[in-house]
Amino acid sequence: MIPRRRKSCFEGNLPAAILCLFLFFPQMAGAVSDVEMTGFKIIQETESGRWEIQADKAFYDGQGDVILQKVSAKMISDGRESVSVVSDKGRYEPERLILHLEGHVVVTSGLGSRFETPRLKWDGPSALMLADKGVQLKRGPLKVLGDTVRYTVKSGTAIVAGGVRSTWDERSDRP
């Protein structure tokens, strides 16, 4: 199921319009939705590329956001996957196109870099990821630890800051 913004909700057939009313009625009333969606998937086109967010389960929080469990997301630009993320849980702000992830968050770039963090904010329109609760970045034998990371998806640039420590383990490339 691919939810759309309210303004385009009624484009299509009558059953889709009725379903859309049921999904957004709690938002109008300010109540928490008792509708739980399984197999949630949303696709957003941004200037930075195609952004796809999936979750095993999702529900509306009553304040405009979608709460997600077992989340995966990816950005596709120029026809190739530039970054993918998996996480235990998250919150999606559909009005601002921001994804907040928590738990065990793992980010993998299309170029083979990988970082892990307990909390990540991904701004879809600017294709910018921010983590501020500790990060471990790995690329081949290089491992970098720090307090924060700022990852720009489009350029593939990661800036690790705060108590940065790095190690080089040449054995890590061996089978």
Protein Blocks (a to p, Z undefined) as FASTA:
>chain_A
ZZddfklmmgccfklmmmmmmmmmmmmnopacfbdcehiacddddfkbccddddfbdcde
hiopacdehiaddddeehiafbdcddfbdcddfknopacdehjdddddfkopacddfbdc
ddfklopacdfebpaddehjbccddfbdcddfknopacdeehiacdddfklmpZZ
